Amino acid sequence: MLLNHGTHGGERILSRPAVELMTTNRLTPEQQAARHAMAVDNVHVSFGQG
């Protein structure tokens, strides 16, 4: 439903402001840095490693 901007089957279920609030990045810069550091250190099996 979020991919369809709050609609399902052609009918609006969620308001546009509600969808905007749910899809806005609200992480602090510190949280974003920690998330990035964790993601960089991960080894992905899909790349044939691990």
mmCIF file of the N, C-alpha and C atoms, coordinates in Angstrom:
data_MODEL
# 
_entry.id   MODEL 
# 
loop_
_atom_site.group_PDB 
_atom_site.id 
_atom_site.type_symbol 
_atom_site.label_atom_id 
_atom_site.label_alt_id 
_atom_site.label_comp_id 
_atom_site.label_asym_id 
_atom_site.label_entity_id 
_atom_site.label_seq_id 
_atom_site.pdbx_PDB_ins_code 
_atom_site.Cartn_x 
_atom_site.Cartn_y 
_atom_site.Cartn_z 
_atom_site.occupancy 
_atom_site.B_iso_or_equiv 
_atom_site.pdbx_formal_charge 
_atom_site.auth_seq_id 
_atom_site.auth_comp_id 
_atom_site.auth_asym_id 
_atom_site.auth_atom_id 
_atom_site.pdbx_PDB_model_num 
ATOM 1   N N  . MET A 1 1  ? 0.816  -1.182  0.000  1.00 0.00 ? 1  MET A N  1 
ATOM 2   C CA . MET A 1 1  ? 0.000  0.000   0.000  1.00 0.00 ? 1  MET A CA 1 
ATOM 3   C C  . MET A 1 1  ? 0.870  1.259   0.000  1.00 0.00 ? 1  MET A C  1 
ATOM 4   N N  . LEU A 1 2  ? 2.014  1.214   0.688  1.00 0.00 ? 2  LEU A N  1 
ATOM 5   C CA . LEU A 1 2  ? 2.901  2.381   0.668  1.00 0.00 ? 2  LEU A CA 1 
ATOM 6   C C  . LEU A 1 2  ? 3.490  2.593   -0.716 1.00 0.00 ? 2  LEU A C  1 
ATOM 7   N N  . LEU A 1 3  ? 3.766  1.494   -1.413 1.00 0.00 ? 3  LEU A N  1 
ATOM 8   C CA . LEU A 1 3  ? 4.293  1.624   -2.775 1.00 0.00 ? 3  LEU A CA 1 
ATOM 9   C C  . LEU A 1 3  ? 3.278  2.280   -3.696 1.00 0.00 ? 3  LEU A C  1 
ATOM 10  N N  . ASN A 1 4  ? 2.007  2.127   -3.386 1.00 0.00 ? 4  ASN A N  1 
ATOM 11  C CA . ASN A 1 4  ? 0.941  2.745   -4.180 1.00 0.00 ? 4  ASN A CA 1 
ATOM 12  C C  . ASN A 1 4  ? 0.491  4.080   -3.592 1.00 0.00 ? 4  ASN A C  1 
ATOM 13  N N  . HIS A 1 5  ? 1.326  4.656   -2.727 1.00 0.00 ? 5  HIS A N  1 
ATOM 14  C CA . HIS A 1 5  ? 1.053  5.971   -2.137 1.00 0.00 ? 5  HIS A CA 1 
ATOM 15  C C  . HIS A 1 5  ? -0.259 6.025   -1.377 1.00 0.00 ? 5  HIS A C  1 
ATOM 16  N N  . GLY A 1 6  ? -0.578 4.942   -0.659 1.00 0.00 ? 6  GLY A N  1 
ATOM 17  C CA . GLY A 1 6  ? -1.757 4.934   0.209  1.00 0.00 ? 6  GLY A CA 1 
ATOM 18  C C  . GLY A 1 6  ? -3.030 4.437   -0.431 1.00 0.00 ? 6  GLY A C  1 
ATOM 19  N N  . THR A 1 7  ? -2.926 3.890   -1.632 1.00 0.00 ? 7  THR A N  1 
ATOM 20  C CA . THR A 1 7  ? -4.130 3.366   -2.281 1.00 0.00 ? 7  THR A CA 1 
ATOM 21  C C  . THR A 1 7  ? -4.032 1.853   -2.428 1.00 0.00 ? 7  THR A C  1 
ATOM 22  N N  . HIS A 1 8  ? -5.194 1.236   -2.508 1.00 0.00 ? 8  HIS A N  1 
ATOM 23  C CA . HIS A 1 8  ? -5.281 -0.208  -2.736 1.00 0.00 ? 8  HIS A CA 1 
ATOM 24  C C  . HIS A 1 8  ? -6.531 -0.461  -3.570 1.00 0.00 ? 8  HIS A C  1 
ATOM 25  N N  . GLY A 1 9  ? -6.332 -1.135  -4.676 1.00 0.00 ? 9  GLY A N  1 
ATOM 26  C CA . GLY A 1 9  ? -7.461 -1.421  -5.555 1.00 0.00 ? 9  GLY A CA 1 
ATOM 27  C C  . GLY A 1 9  ? -8.121 -0.163  -6.084 1.00 0.00 ? 9  GLY A C  1 
ATOM 28  N N  . GLY A 1 10 ? -7.328 0.879   -6.264 1.00 0.00 ? 10 GLY A N  1 
ATOM 29  C CA . GLY A 1 10 ? -7.871 2.125   -6.789 1.00 0.00 ? 10 GLY A CA 1 
ATOM 30  C C  . GLY A 1 10 ? -8.559 2.994   -5.750 1.00 0.00 ? 10 GLY A C  1 
ATOM 31  N N  . GLU A 1 11 ? -8.586 2.555   -4.497 1.00 0.00 ? 11 GLU A N  1 
ATOM 32  C CA . GLU A 1 11 ? -9.255 3.309   -3.443 1.00 0.00 ? 11 GLU A CA 1 
ATOM 33  C C  . GLU A 1 11 ? -8.219 3.818   -2.439 1.00 0.00 ? 11 GLU A C  1 
ATOM 34  N N  . ARG A 1 12 ? -8.321 5.077   -2.045 1.00 0.00 ? 12 ARG A N  1 
ATOM 35  C CA . ARG A 1 12 ? -7.392 5.643   -1.070 1.00 0.00 ? 12 ARG A CA 1 
ATOM 36  C C  . ARG A 1 12 ? -7.722 5.103   0.315  1.00 0.00 ? 12 ARG A C  1 
ATOM 37  N N  . ILE A 1 13 ? -6.710 4.503   0.953  1.00 0.00 ? 13 ILE A N  1 
ATOM 38  C CA . ILE A 1 13 ? -6.859 3.955   2.301  1.00 0.00 ? 13 ILE A CA 1 
ATOM 39  C C  . ILE A 1 13 ? -6.142 4.860   3.306  1.00 0.00 ? 13 ILE A C  1 
ATOM 40  N N  . LEU A 1 14 ? -4.940 5.288   2.938  1.00 0.00 ? 14 LEU A N  1 
ATOM 41  C CA . LEU A 1 14 ? -4.142 6.171   3.792  1.00 0.00 ? 14 LEU A CA 1 
ATOM 42  C C  . LEU A 1 14 ? -4.068 7.553   3.160  1.00 0.00 ? 14 LEU A C  1 
ATOM 43  N N  . SER A 1 15 ? -4.109 8.577   3.986  1.00 0.00 ? 15 SER A N  1 
ATOM 44  C CA . SER A 1 15 ? -4.001 9.937   3.456  1.00 0.00 ? 15 SER A CA 1 
ATOM 45  C C  . SER A 1 15 ? -2.579 10.190  2.957  1.00 0.00 ? 15 SER A C  1 
ATOM 46  N N  . ARG A 1 16 ? -2.448 11.134  2.059  1.00 0.00 ? 16 ARG A N  1 
ATOM 47  C CA . ARG A 1 16 ? -1.126 11.476  1.538  1.00 0.00 ? 16 ARG A CA 1 
ATOM 48  C C  . ARG A 1 16 ? -0.178 11.914  2.660  1.00 0.00 ? 16 ARG A C  1 
ATOM 49  N N  . PRO A 1 17 ? -0.633 12.774  3.605  1.00 0.00 ? 17 PRO A N  1 
ATOM 50  C CA . PRO A 1 17 ? 0.266  13.145  4.704  1.00 0.00 ? 17 PRO A CA 1 
ATOM 51  C C  . PRO A 1 17 ? 0.689  11.941  5.560  1.00 0.00 ? 17 PRO A C  1 
ATOM 52  N N  . ALA A 1 18 ? -0.206 10.983  5.752  1.00 0.00 ? 18 ALA A N  1 
ATOM 53  C CA . ALA A 1 18 ? 0.142  9.796   6.539  1.00 0.00 ? 18 ALA A CA 1 
ATOM 54  C C  . ALA A 1 18 ? 1.228  8.987   5.838  1.00 0.00 ? 18 ALA A C  1 
ATOM 55  N N  . VAL A 1 19 ? 1.103  8.819   4.526  1.00 0.00 ? 19 VAL A N  1 
ATOM 56  C CA . VAL A 1 19 ? 2.106  8.083   3.764  1.00 0.00 ? 19 VAL A CA 1 
ATOM 57  C C  . VAL A 1 19 ? 3.448  8.817   3.818  1.00 0.00 ? 19 VAL A C  1 
ATOM 58  N N  . GLU A 1 20 ? 3.413  10.142  3.703  1.00 0.00 ? 20 GLU A N  1 
ATOM 59  C CA . GLU A 1 20 ? 4.645  10.922  3.763  1.00 0.00 ? 20 GLU A CA 1 
ATOM 60  C C  . GLU A 1 20 ? 5.329  10.761  5.113  1.00 0.00 ? 20 GLU A C  1 
ATOM 61  N N  . LEU A 1 21 ? 4.562  10.776  6.198  1.00 0.00 ? 21 LEU A N  1 
ATOM 62  C CA . LEU A 1 21 ? 5.140  10.581  7.529  1.00 0.00 ? 21 LEU A CA 1 
ATOM 63  C C  . LEU A 1 21 ? 5.761  9.193   7.674  1.00 0.00 ? 21 LEU A C  1 
ATOM 64  N N  . MET A 1 22 ? 5.102  8.183   7.121  1.00 0.00 ? 22 MET A N  1 
ATOM 65  C CA . MET A 1 22 ? 5.595  6.802   7.255  1.00 0.00 ? 22 MET A CA 1 
ATOM 66  C C  . MET A 1 22 ? 6.815  6.516   6.395  1.00 0.00 ? 22 MET A C  1 
ATOM 67  N N  . THR A 1 23 ? 7.048  7.321   5.371  1.00 0.00 ? 23 THR A N  1 
ATOM 68  C CA . THR A 1 23 ? 8.157  7.042   4.460  1.00 0.00 ? 23 THR A CA 1 
ATOM 69  C C  . THR A 1 23 ? 9.291  8.061   4.576  1.00 0.00 ? 23 THR A C  1 
ATOM 70  N N  . THR A 1 24 ? 9.233  8.933   5.582  1.00 0.00 ? 24 THR A N  1 
ATOM 71  C CA . THR A 1 24 ? 10.278 9.922   5.801  1.00 0.00 ? 24 THR A CA 1 
ATOM 72  C C  . THR A 1 24 ? 11.361 9.327   6.694  1.00 0.00 ? 24 THR A C  1 
ATOM 73  N N  . ASN A 1 25 ? 12.617 9.521   6.298  1.00 0.00 ? 25 ASN A N  1 
ATOM 74  C CA . ASN A 1 25 ? 13.748 9.051   7.098  1.00 0.00 ? 25 ASN A CA 1 
ATOM 75  C C  . ASN A 1 25 ? 13.850 9.917   8.348  1.00 0.00 ? 25 ASN A C  1 
ATOM 76  N N  . ARG A 1 26 ? 13.719 9.310   9.508  1.00 0.00 ? 26 ARG A N  1 
ATOM 77  C CA . ARG A 1 26 ? 13.755 10.048  10.765 1.00 0.00 ? 26 ARG A CA 1 
ATOM 78  C C  . ARG A 1 26 ? 14.957 9.662   11.627 1.00 0.00 ? 26 ARG A C  1 
ATOM 79  N N  . LEU A 1 27 ? 15.923 8.968   11.043 1.00 0.00 ? 27 LEU A N  1 
ATOM 80  C CA . LEU A 1 27 ? 17.116 8.612   11.801 1.00 0.00 ? 27 LEU A CA 1 
ATOM 81  C C  . LEU A 1 27 ? 17.996 9.844   12.005 1.00 0.00 ? 27 LEU A C  1 
ATOM 82  N N  . THR A 1 28 ? 18.634 9.904   13.168 1.00 0.00 ? 28 THR A N  1 
ATOM 83  C CA . THR A 1 28 ? 19.584 10.977  13.427 1.00 0.00 ? 28 THR A CA 1 
ATOM 84  C C  . THR A 1 28 ? 20.847 10.704  12.617 1.00 0.00 ? 28 THR A C  1 
ATOM 85  N N  . PRO A 1 29 ? 21.697 11.720  12.432 1.00 0.00 ? 29 PRO A N  1 
ATOM 86  C CA . PRO A 1 29 ? 22.960 11.471  11.727 1.00 0.00 ? 29 PRO A CA 1 
ATOM 87  C C  . PRO A 1 29 ? 23.795 10.376  12.383 1.00 0.00 ? 29 PRO A C  1 
ATOM 88  N N  . GLU A 1 30 ? 23.764 10.308  13.708 1.00 0.00 ? 30 GLU A N  1 
ATOM 89  C CA . GLU A 1 30 ? 24.519 9.259   14.415 1.00 0.00 ? 30 GLU A CA 1 
ATOM 90  C C  . GLU A 1 30 ? 23.956 7.878   14.111 1.00 0.00 ? 30 GLU A C  1 
ATOM 91  N N  . GLN A 1 31 ? 22.635 7.767   14.080 1.00 0.00 ? 31 GLN A N  1 
ATOM 92  C CA . GLN A 1 31 ? 22.004 6.491   13.764 1.00 0.00 ? 31 GLN A CA 1 
ATOM 93  C C  . GLN A 1 31 ? 22.296 6.085   12.320 1.00 0.00 ? 31 GLN A C  1 
ATOM 94  N N  . GLN A 1 32 ? 22.284 7.044   11.418 1.00 0.00 ? 32 GLN A N  1 
ATOM 95  C CA . GLN A 1 32 ? 22.585 6.749   10.023 1.00 0.00 ? 32 GLN A CA 1 
ATOM 96  C C  . GLN A 1 32 ? 24.025 6.283   9.864  1.00 0.00 ? 32 GLN A C  1 
ATOM 97  N N  . ALA A 1 33 ? 24.950 6.912   10.590 1.00 0.00 ? 33 ALA A N  1 
ATOM 98  C CA . ALA A 1 33 ? 26.362 6.511   10.524 1.00 0.00 ? 33 ALA A CA 1 
ATOM 99  C C  . ALA A 1 33 ? 26.538 5.094   11.065 1.00 0.00 ? 33 ALA A C  1 
ATOM 100 N N  . ALA A 1 34 ? 25.880 4.779   12.175 1.00 0.00 ? 34 ALA A N  1 
ATOM 101 C CA . ALA A 1 34 ? 25.966 3.437   12.751 1.00 0.00 ? 34 ALA A CA 1 
ATOM 102 C C  . ALA A 1 34 ? 25.367 2.407   11.801 1.00 0.00 ? 34 ALA A C  1 
ATOM 103 N N  . ARG A 1 35 ? 24.251 2.732   11.178 1.00 0.00 ? 35 ARG A N  1 
ATOM 104 C CA . ARG A 1 35 ? 23.608 1.829   10.218 1.00 0.00 ? 35 ARG A CA 1 
ATOM 105 C C  . ARG A 1 35 ? 24.529 1.583   9.030  1.00 0.00 ? 35 ARG A C  1 
ATOM 106 N N  . HIS A 1 36 ? 25.158 2.644   8.545  1.00 0.00 ? 36 HIS A N  1 
ATOM 107 C CA . HIS A 1 36 ? 26.074 2.506   7.410  1.00 0.00 ? 36 HIS A CA 1 
ATOM 108 C C  . HIS A 1 36 ? 27.281 1.647   7.789  1.00 0.00 ? 36 HIS A C  1 
ATOM 109 N N  . ALA A 1 37 ? 27.863 1.896   8.964  1.00 0.00 ? 37 ALA A N  1 
ATOM 110 C CA . ALA A 1 37 ? 29.026 1.125   9.410  1.00 0.00 ? 37 ALA A CA 1 
ATOM 111 C C  . ALA A 1 37 ? 28.680 -0.356  9.540  1.00 0.00 ? 37 ALA A C  1 
ATOM 112 N N  . MET A 1 38 ? 27.499 -0.654  10.051 1.00 0.00 ? 38 MET A N  1 
ATOM 113 C CA . MET A 1 38 ? 27.086 -2.049  10.203 1.00 0.00 ? 38 MET A CA 1 
ATOM 114 C C  . MET A 1 38 ? 26.879 -2.697  8.836  1.00 0.00 ? 38 MET A C  1 
ATOM 115 N N  . ALA A 1 39 ? 26.306 -1.969  7.903  1.00 0.00 ? 39 ALA A N  1 
ATOM 116 C CA . ALA A 1 39 ? 26.036 -2.521  6.575  1.00 0.00 ? 39 ALA A CA 1 
ATOM 117 C C  . ALA A 1 39 ? 27.332 -2.772  5.811  1.00 0.00 ? 39 ALA A C  1 
ATOM 118 N N  . VAL A 1 40 ? 28.320 -1.906  5.971  1.00 0.00 ? 40 VAL A N  1 
ATOM 119 C CA . VAL A 1 40 ? 29.591 -2.053  5.259  1.00 0.00 ? 40 VAL A CA 1 
ATOM 120 C C  . VAL A 1 40 ? 30.335 -3.288  5.744  1.00 0.00 ? 40 VAL A C  1 
ATOM 121 N N  . ASP A 1 41 ? 30.198 -3.609  7.035  1.00 0.00 ? 41 ASP A N  1 
ATOM 122 C CA . ASP A 1 41 ? 30.923 -4.740  7.608  1.00 0.00 ? 41 ASP A CA 1 
ATOM 123 C C  . ASP A 1 41 ? 30.272 -6.092  7.336  1.00 0.00 ? 41 ASP A C  1 
ATOM 124 N N  . ASN A 1 42 ? 29.046 -6.091  6.838  1.00 0.00 ? 42 ASN A N  1 
ATOM 125 C CA . ASN A 1 42 ? 28.352 -7.350  6.571  1.00 0.00 ? 42 ASN A CA 1 
ATOM 126 C C  . ASN A 1 42 ? 28.922 -8.025  5.333  1.00 0.00 ? 42 ASN A C  1 
ATOM 127 N N  . VAL A 1 43 ? 29.048 -9.338  5.401  1.00 0.00 ? 43 VAL A N  1 
ATOM 128 C CA . VAL A 1 43 ? 29.442 -10.129 4.241  1.00 0.00 ? 43 VAL A CA 1 
ATOM 129 C C  . VAL A 1 43 ? 28.193 -10.802 3.728  1.00 0.00 ? 43 VAL A C  1 
ATOM 130 N N  . HIS A 1 44 ? 27.931 -10.646 2.449  1.00 0.00 ? 44 HIS A N  1 
ATOM 131 C CA . HIS A 1 44 ? 26.718 -11.191 1.872  1.00 0.00 ? 44 HIS A CA 1 
ATOM 132 C C  . HIS A 1 44 ? 26.998 -12.504 1.163  1.00 0.00 ? 44 HIS A C  1 
ATOM 133 N N  . VAL A 1 45 ? 26.260 -13.516 1.542  1.00 0.00 ? 45 VAL A N  1 
ATOM 134 C CA . VAL A 1 45 ? 26.403 -14.829 0.924  1.00 0.00 ? 45 VAL A CA 1 
ATOM 135 C C  . VAL A 1 45 ? 26.044 -14.757 -0.562 1.00 0.00 ? 45 VAL A C  1 
ATOM 136 N N  . SER A 1 46 ? 25.146 -13.834 -0.919 1.00 0.00 ? 46 SER A N  1 
ATOM 137 C CA . SER A 1 46 ? 24.731 -13.739 -2.306 1.00 0.00 ? 46 SER A CA 1 
ATOM 138 C C  . SER A 1 46 ? 25.880 -13.316 -3.224 1.00 0.00 ? 46 SER A C  1 
ATOM 139 N N  . PHE A 1 47 ? 26.935 -12.769 -2.623 1.00 0.00 ? 47 PHE A N  1 
ATOM 140 C CA . PHE A 1 47 ? 28.105 -12.374 -3.410 1.00 0.00 ? 47 PHE A CA 1 
ATOM 141 C C  . PHE A 1 47 ? 29.143 -13.487 -3.448 1.00 0.00 ? 47 PHE A C  1 
ATOM 142 N N  . GLY A 1 48 ? 28.798 -14.657 -2.915 1.00 0.00 ? 48 GLY A N  1 
ATOM 143 C CA . GLY A 1 48 ? 29.704 -15.796 -2.936 1.00 0.00 ? 48 GLY A CA 1 
ATOM 144 C C  . GLY A 1 48 ? 30.749 -15.763 -1.846 1.00 0.00 ? 48 GLY A C  1 
ATOM 145 N N  . GLN A 1 49 ? 30.500 -14.998 -0.818 1.00 0.00 ? 49 GLN A N  1 
ATOM 146 C CA . GLN A 1 49 ? 31.437 -14.919 0.309  1.00 0.00 ? 49 GLN A CA 1 
ATOM 147 C C  . GLN A 1 49 ? 30.771 -15.485 1.547  1.00 0.00 ? 49 GLN A C  1 
ATOM 148 N N  . GLY A 1 50 ? 31.597 -15.882 2.481  1.00 0.00 ? 50 GLY A N  1 
ATOM 149 C CA . GLY A 1 50 ? 31.052 -16.314 3.765  1.00 0.00 ? 50 GLY A CA 1 
ATOM 150 C C  . GLY A 1 50 ? 30.766 -17.712 3.838  1.00 0.00 ? 50 GLY A C  1 
# 
